[in-house]
Amino acid sequence: MKIRRVYSTSSLPAAEAAVRAVRSAGIPDEDVSLVARGDIELQAMPEHQKEAPTDFKHAAIRGAGIGGATGLLAGLVAVAIPPLGLTLAGVALTTLGGAAIGTWASSMVGASLPDPVRRKFEEEIESGRILVVIDGEKESLAPAEAALREAGAVHLPYEDASALS
């Protein structure tokens, strides 16, 4: 499972140097993103490296899990009540329906919330610093962290499972 780590840099050139260092340490481009103040993002950052400003992905995954579990529980309860006549295929359908509804509802809420990295490091971002966010397996992060330190990036206290990566 990939985990997410966050590093802070003082400027866009420093962030670019950090990204180059991470790439040379073996982290693929799709596992590296940058988070910055809106005016910096609009003017200077490559589009493919911008981190999504919302919690959409995390919320959708949580919603699918919780909705699926709720649908499964409802289906199993319905099977236990004979007059309802629900079969095991019906349980599968209630599980899928619960997951779909949970994903939809949670992603709508998540789309209105800032990304967890943005929420946690809001002051850092607003002060003009650029965050370098990397996702990877623990083994592959060790050389990347050494490269980031050499490039002048500062590790921030954040480690989380990375969603959809």
DRENPA-3360 file (N, C-alpha, C; in nm, 2 decimals, always signed):
BEGIN
1 = MKIRRVYS = +0.08/-0.12/+0.00/+0.00/+0.00/+0.00/+0.09/+0.12/+0.00 ~ +0.05/+0.22/-0.08/+0.13/+0.34/-0.09/+0.09/+0.43/+0.02 ~ +0.19/+0.51/+0.07/+0.17/+0.61/+0.17/+0.20/+0.74/+0.12 ~ +0.15/+0.85/+0.18/+0.17/+0.98/+0.13/+0.26/+1.06/+0.23 ~ +0.36/+1.13/+0.19/+0.44/+1.21/+0.27/+0.45/+1.35/+0.21 ~ +0.47/+1.45/+0.30/+0.46/+1.59/+0.25/+0.59/+1.66/+0.30 ~ +0.65/+1.74/+0.20/+0.77/+1.82/+0.23/+0.75/+1.96/+0.19 ~ +0.81/+2.05/+0.26/+0.80/+2.19/+0.23/+0.92/+2.25/+0.16;
9 = TSSLPAAE = +0.90/+2.34/+0.06/+1.01/+2.41/+0.00/+0.98/+2.56/+0.00 ~ +1.09/+2.64/-0.01/+1.07/+2.78/+0.01/+1.03/+2.86/-0.12 ~ +1.05/+2.79/-0.23/+1.01/+2.87/-0.36/+0.99/+2.76/-0.47 ~ +0.94/+2.82/-0.58/+0.91/+2.73/-0.70/+1.04/+2.66/-0.75 ~ +1.15/+2.74/-0.76/+1.28/+2.67/-0.81/+1.32/+2.56/-0.71 ~ +1.30/+2.59/-0.58/+1.34/+2.48/-0.48/+1.25/+2.36/-0.49 ~ +1.12/+2.39/-0.52/+1.02/+2.27/-0.54/+1.06/+2.20/-0.67 ~ +1.10/+2.27/-0.77/+1.14/+2.20/-0.90/+1.26/+2.12/-0.88;
17 = AAVRAVRS = +1.36/+2.17/-0.80/+1.48/+2.09/-0.77/+1.44/+1.96/-0.68 ~ +1.35/+1.98/-0.59/+1.30/+1.87/-0.51/+1.23/+1.76/-0.60 ~ +1.15/+1.81/-0.69/+1.08/+1.71/-0.78/+1.19/+1.64/-0.87 ~ +1.29/+1.71/-0.92/+1.39/+1.64/-1.00/+1.47/+1.54/-0.91 ~ +1.49/+1.57/-0.79/+1.56/+1.48/-0.69/+1.48/+1.36/-0.67 ~ +1.35/+1.38/-0.65/+1.26/+1.26/-0.62/+1.25/+1.17/-0.75 ~ +1.24/+1.23/-0.86/+1.24/+1.15/-0.99/+1.37/+1.07/-1.00 ~ +1.48/+1.13/-0.97/+1.61/+1.06/-0.99/+1.62/+0.95/-0.88;
25 = AGIPDEDV = +1.54/+0.96/-0.77/+1.54/+0.86/-0.67/+1.45/+0.74/-0.70 ~ +1.38/+0.75/-0.82/+1.30/+0.64/-0.86/+1.15/+0.66/-0.84 ~ +1.10/+0.77/-0.79/+0.96/+0.79/-0.78/+0.90/+0.84/-0.91 ~ +0.80/+0.77/-0.96/+0.74/+0.82/-1.09/+0.67/+0.95/-1.08 ~ +0.66/+1.02/-1.20/+0.60/+1.15/-1.20/+0.46/+1.15/-1.15 ~ +0.38/+1.05/-1.18/+0.24/+1.04/-1.14/+0.23/+1.03/-0.98 ~ +0.33/+1.00/-0.91/+0.33/+0.99/-0.77/+0.39/+1.11/-0.70 ~ +0.41/+1.22/-0.77/+0.46/+1.35/-0.72/+0.36/+1.46/-0.75;
33 = SLVARGDI = +0.32/+1.54/-0.65/+0.24/+1.65/-0.68/+0.28/+1.77/-0.60 ~ +0.24/+1.89/-0.64/+0.28/+2.01/-0.57/+0.15/+2.08/-0.52 ~ +0.16/+2.14/-0.40/+0.05/+2.22/-0.34/+0.10/+2.35/-0.31 ~ +0.03/+2.46/-0.36/+0.08/+2.59/-0.34/-0.04/+2.69/-0.33 ~ -0.01/+2.81/-0.29/-0.11/+2.91/-0.29/-0.17/+2.93/-0.43 ~ -0.29/+2.97/-0.44/-0.36/+2.98/-0.57/-0.29/+3.06/-0.68 ~ -0.23/+3.18/-0.64/-0.16/+3.26/-0.74/-0.04/+3.20/-0.79 ~ +0.03/+3.12/-0.71/+0.15/+3.05/-0.75/+0.11/+2.93/-0.84;
41 = ELQAMPEH = +0.00/+2.86/-0.81/-0.04/+2.75/-0.89/-0.08/+2.79/-1.03 ~ -0.15/+2.90/-1.04/-0.21/+2.95/-1.16/-0.09/+3.00/-1.26 ~ +0.01/+3.06/-1.20/+0.11/+3.12/-1.28/+0.22/+3.03/-1.32 ~ +0.27/+2.94/-1.23/+0.39/+2.88/-1.26/+0.40/+2.72/-1.26 ~ +0.30/+2.66/-1.19/+0.32/+2.52/-1.17/+0.26/+2.44/-1.29 ~ +0.33/+2.33/-1.33/+0.27/+2.24/-1.44/+0.14/+2.18/-1.39 ~ +0.04/+2.18/-1.48/-0.09/+2.13/-1.45/-0.09/+1.99/-1.40 ~ -0.01/+1.90/-1.45/-0.01/+1.76/-1.41/+0.04/+1.74/-1.27;
49 = QKEAPTDF = +0.11/+1.84/-1.21/+0.17/+1.82/-1.08/+0.09/+1.89/-0.97 ~ -0.02/+1.96/-1.01/-0.10/+2.02/-0.90/-0.19/+1.92/-0.83 ~ -0.19/+1.93/-0.70/-0.27/+1.84/-0.62/-0.41/+1.89/-0.62 ~ -0.51/+1.80/-0.63/-0.65/+1.84/-0.63/-0.68/+1.92/-0.50 ~ -0.76/+2.03/-0.52/-0.78/+2.12/-0.40/-0.90/+2.07/-0.32 ~ -0.96/+1.95/-0.35/-1.07/+1.90/-0.27/-1.04/+1.77/-0.21 ~ -1.13/+1.72/-0.12/-1.11/+1.59/-0.06/-1.20/+1.49/-0.13 ~ -1.23/+1.51/-0.26/-1.32/+1.42/-0.34/-1.28/+1.27/-0.34;
57 = KHAAIRGA = -1.15/+1.24/-0.37/-1.10/+1.10/-0.38/-1.12/+1.03/-0.24 ~ -1.07/+1.09/-0.14/-1.07/+1.03/+0.00/-1.22/+1.01/+0.04 ~ -1.30/+1.11/+0.02/-1.44/+1.10/+0.06/-1.51/+0.99/-0.02 ~ -1.49/+0.98/-0.15/-1.55/+0.87/-0.24/-1.51/+0.73/-0.19 ~ -1.39/+0.71/-0.15/-1.34/+0.58/-0.11/-1.41/+0.55/+0.03 ~ -1.41/+0.65/+0.12/-1.47/+0.62/+0.25/-1.62/+0.59/+0.23 ~ -1.69/+0.67/+0.14/-1.83/+0.65/+0.11/-1.86/+0.51/+0.06 ~ -1.77/+0.46/-0.03/-1.79/+0.33/-0.09/-1.78/+0.22/+0.01;
65 = GIGGATGL = -1.68/+0.24/+0.10/-1.67/+0.14/+0.21/-1.78/+0.14/+0.31 ~ -1.82/+0.25/+0.35/-1.93/+0.26/+0.45/-2.06/+0.23/+0.39 ~ -2.09/+0.28/+0.27/-2.21/+0.24/+0.20/-2.22/+0.10/+0.17 ~ -2.11/+0.04/+0.12/-2.11/-0.11/+0.09/-2.14/-0.19/+0.22 ~ -2.07/-0.15/+0.33/-2.09/-0.23/+0.45/-2.24/-0.21/+0.50 ~ -2.29/-0.09/+0.49/-2.43/-0.07/+0.53/-2.53/-0.15/+0.44 ~ -2.50/-0.15/+0.31/-2.58/-0.23/+0.21/-2.58/-0.38/+0.24 ~ -2.45/-0.43/+0.27/-2.44/-0.57/+0.31/-2.51/-0.60/+0.44;
73 = LAGLVAVA = -2.50/-0.52/+0.54/-2.57/-0.55/+0.66/-2.72/-0.55/+0.64 ~ -2.77/-0.45/+0.56/-2.92/-0.44/+0.53/-2.96/-0.57/+0.46 ~ -2.88/-0.61/+0.36/-2.92/-0.73/+0.29/-2.92/-0.86/+0.37 ~ -2.82/-0.87/+0.46/-2.82/-0.99/+0.55/-2.94/-0.99/+0.65 ~ -2.97/-0.87/+0.70/-3.09/-0.86/+0.78/-3.21/-0.90/+0.70 ~ -3.23/-0.85/+0.58/-3.34/-0.89/+0.50/-3.35/-1.04/+0.47 ~ -3.23/-1.10/+0.45/-3.23/-1.25/+0.43/-3.29/-1.32/+0.55 ~ -3.25/-1.27/+0.67/-3.29/-1.33/+0.79/-3.44/-1.32/+0.82;
81 = IPPLGLTL = -3.51/-1.23/+0.75/-3.66/-1.21/+0.77/-3.72/-1.28/+0.65 ~ -3.78/-1.40/+0.67/-3.83/-1.48/+0.56/-3.94/-1.41/+0.48 ~ -4.03/-1.34/+0.54/-4.14/-1.28/+0.45/-4.09/-1.18/+0.35 ~ -3.97/-1.13/+0.36/-3.91/-1.04/+0.26/-3.87/-1.12/+0.14 ~ -3.83/-1.24/+0.15/-3.79/-1.33/+0.04/-3.67/-1.28/-0.03 ~ -3.57/-1.22/+0.03/-3.45/-1.18/-0.03/-3.35/-1.29/-0.04 ~ -3.29/-1.31/-0.16/-3.19/-1.42/-0.18/-3.05/-1.36/-0.16 ~ -2.95/-1.45/-0.17/-2.81/-1.40/-0.16/-2.78/-1.31/-0.28;
89 = AGVALTTL = -2.84/-1.33/-0.39/-2.82/-1.24/-0.50/-2.87/-1.10/-0.46 ~ -2.98/-1.10/-0.39/-3.04/-0.97/-0.34/-2.94/-0.90/-0.25 ~ -2.87/-0.98/-0.17/-2.77/-0.92/-0.07/-2.66/-0.86/-0.15 ~ -2.62/-0.92/-0.26/-2.51/-0.86/-0.34/-2.56/-0.73/-0.40 ~ -2.69/-0.73/-0.45/-2.74/-0.60/-0.50/-2.75/-0.49/-0.40 ~ -2.80/-0.53/-0.28/-2.81/-0.42/-0.18/-2.67/-0.37/-0.14 ~ -2.57/-0.46/-0.14/-2.43/-0.42/-0.11/-2.38/-0.32/-0.22 ~ -2.40/-0.36/-0.35/-2.36/-0.27/-0.46/-2.44/-0.14/-0.45;
97 = GGAAIGTW = -2.57/-0.15/-0.43/-2.65/-0.02/-0.42/-2.60/+0.07/-0.30 ~ -2.57/+0.01/-0.19/-2.52/+0.09/-0.08/-2.39/+0.15/-0.11 ~ -2.30/+0.07/-0.17/-2.17/+0.13/-0.21/-2.18/+0.24/-0.31 ~ -2.27/+0.23/-0.41/-2.30/+0.33/-0.51/-2.35/+0.46/-0.44 ~ -2.45/+0.44/-0.36/-2.51/+0.56/-0.29/-2.41/+0.62/-0.19 ~ -2.34/+0.54/-0.12/-2.23/+0.60/-0.03/-2.13/+0.67/-0.10 ~ -2.08/+0.62/-0.22/-1.98/+0.69/-0.30/-2.03/+0.82/-0.35 ~ -2.15/+0.82/-0.40/-2.21/+0.94/-0.46/-2.22/+1.05/-0.35;
105 = ASSMVGAS = -2.29/+1.01/-0.24/-2.31/+1.11/-0.13/-2.18/+1.16/-0.07 ~ -2.09/+1.07/-0.04/-1.96/+1.12/+0.02/-1.88/+1.20/-0.07 ~ -1.88/+1.16/-0.20/-1.80/+1.24/-0.29/-1.85/+1.38/-0.31 ~ -1.99/+1.40/-0.31/-2.05/+1.53/-0.31/-2.00/+1.62/-0.20 ~ -2.00/+1.56/-0.08/-1.96/+1.63/+0.04/-1.81/+1.66/+0.03 ~ -1.73/+1.56/-0.01/-1.59/+1.57/-0.02/-1.54/+1.68/-0.12 ~ -1.63/+1.70/-0.23/-1.59/+1.80/-0.33/-1.60/+1.94/-0.27 ~ -1.67/+1.95/-0.16/-1.68/+2.09/-0.10/-1.58/+2.11/+0.01;
113 = LPDPVRRK = -1.50/+2.01/+0.05/-1.40/+2.02/+0.15/-1.26/+2.03/+0.09 ~ -1.17/+2.11/+0.16/-1.04/+2.11/+0.11/-0.97/+1.98/+0.13 ~ -0.87/+1.95/+0.05/-0.78/+1.83/+0.06/-0.72/+1.83/+0.20 ~ -0.70/+1.71/+0.26/-0.65/+1.70/+0.39/-0.51/+1.76/+0.40 ~ -0.43/+1.76/+0.30/-0.29/+1.82/+0.31/-0.31/+1.97/+0.32 ~ -0.40/+2.03/+0.23/-0.43/+2.17/+0.24/-0.48/+2.21/+0.37 ~ -0.57/+2.13/+0.43/-0.63/+2.17/+0.56/-0.52/+2.17/+0.67 ~ -0.44/+2.07/+0.67/-0.33/+2.06/+0.78/-0.23/+2.16/+0.77;
121 = FEEEIESG = -0.19/+2.20/+0.64/-0.07/+2.29/+0.63/-0.11/+2.42/+0.56 ~ -0.23/+2.47/+0.60/-0.29/+2.59/+0.54/-0.19/+2.71/+0.56 ~ -0.14/+2.72/+0.69/-0.05/+2.84/+0.72/+0.07/+2.83/+0.63 ~ +0.13/+2.71/+0.62/+0.25/+2.69/+0.54/+0.23/+2.73/+0.39 ~ +0.11/+2.69/+0.34/+0.08/+2.73/+0.20/+0.06/+2.88/+0.18 ~ -0.02/+2.94/+0.27/-0.05/+3.08/+0.26/+0.07/+3.17/+0.28 ~ +0.17/+3.11/+0.35/+0.30/+3.19/+0.37/+0.38/+3.19/+0.24 ~ +0.34/+3.12/+0.14/+0.41/+3.12/+0.01/+0.50/+3.00/-0.01;
129 = RILVVIDG = +0.50/+2.91/+0.08/+0.58/+2.79/+0.06/+0.51/+2.69/-0.03 ~ +0.59/+2.61/-0.10/+0.53/+2.51/-0.19/+0.56/+2.37/-0.13 ~ +0.45/+2.29/-0.12/+0.46/+2.16/-0.07/+0.48/+2.06/-0.18 ~ +0.57/+1.97/-0.15/+0.59/+1.85/-0.25/+0.53/+1.73/-0.18 ~ +0.44/+1.67/-0.25/+0.37/+1.55/-0.19/+0.41/+1.43/-0.27 ~ +0.46/+1.33/-0.20/+0.50/+1.21/-0.28/+0.42/+1.09/-0.22 ~ +0.39/+1.00/-0.31/+0.32/+0.87/-0.27/+0.41/+0.76/-0.31 ~ +0.42/+0.66/-0.23/+0.51/+0.55/-0.26/+0.51/+0.44/-0.15;
137 = EKESLAPA = +0.56/+0.33/-0.19/+0.58/+0.22/-0.09/+0.69/+0.26/+0.01 ~ +0.68/+0.21/+0.13/+0.78/+0.26/+0.23/+0.93/+0.24/+0.18 ~ +0.95/+0.12/+0.12/+1.09/+0.09/+0.07/+1.14/+0.20/-0.03 ~ +1.05/+0.24/-0.12/+1.09/+0.33/-0.22/+1.10/+0.48/-0.17 ~ +1.04/+0.50/-0.06/+1.04/+0.64/+0.00/+1.17/+0.68/+0.06 ~ +1.25/+0.58/+0.11/+1.37/+0.61/+0.18/+1.47/+0.68/+0.09 ~ +1.50/+0.63/-0.03/+1.60/+0.71/-0.11/+1.54/+0.84/-0.15 ~ +1.41/+0.85/-0.17/+1.34/+0.98/-0.21/+1.36/+1.08/-0.10;
145 = EAALREAG = +1.34/+1.03/+0.02/+1.35/+1.13/+0.14/+1.49/+1.18/+0.15 ~ +1.59/+1.10/+0.13/+1.73/+1.14/+0.13/+1.76/+1.25/+0.02 ~ +1.70/+1.22/-0.10/+1.72/+1.31/-0.21/+1.65/+1.45/-0.18 ~ +1.53/+1.44/-0.12/+1.46/+1.56/-0.08/+1.54/+1.64/+0.02 ~ +1.59/+1.58/+0.12/+1.67/+1.65/+0.22/+1.79/+1.72/+0.15 ~ +1.86/+1.65/+0.06/+1.97/+1.71/-0.01/+1.93/+1.83/-0.09 ~ +1.80/+1.83/-0.14/+1.75/+1.94/-0.23/+1.70/+2.05/-0.14 ~ +1.70/+2.04/-0.01/+1.66/+2.14/+0.08/+1.52/+2.14/+0.13;
153 = AVHLPYED = +1.44/+2.03/+0.09/+1.30/+2.02/+0.13/+1.30/+1.98/+0.28 ~ +1.20/+2.03/+0.35/+1.18/+2.00/+0.49/+1.06/+1.90/+0.51 ~ +1.08/+1.79/+0.58/+0.97/+1.69/+0.60/+0.87/+1.75/+0.70 ~ +0.75/+1.74/+0.66/+0.64/+1.79/+0.75/+0.57/+1.67/+0.81 ~ +0.52/+1.69/+0.93/+0.46/+1.57/+1.00/+0.32/+1.53/+0.94 ~ +0.33/+1.45/+0.84/+0.21/+1.40/+0.77/+0.25/+1.26/+0.70 ~ +0.17/+1.16/+0.74/+0.18/+1.03/+0.67/+0.04/+0.97/+0.67 ~ +0.00/+0.94/+0.55/-0.14/+0.88/+0.54/-0.14/+0.78/+0.42;
161 = ASALS = -0.23/+0.69/+0.42/-0.25/+0.61/+0.30/-0.29/+0.69/+0.19 ~ -0.23/+0.66/+0.07/-0.27/+0.75/-0.04/-0.39/+0.69/-0.12 ~ -0.48/+0.77/-0.15/-0.60/+0.73/-0.22/-0.59/+0.72/-0.36 ~ -0.64/+0.61/-0.42/-0.64/+0.59/-0.57/-0.51/+0.60/-0.63 ~ -0.40/+0.56/-0.57/-0.28/+0.56/-0.63/-0.20/+0.43/-0.61;
% end
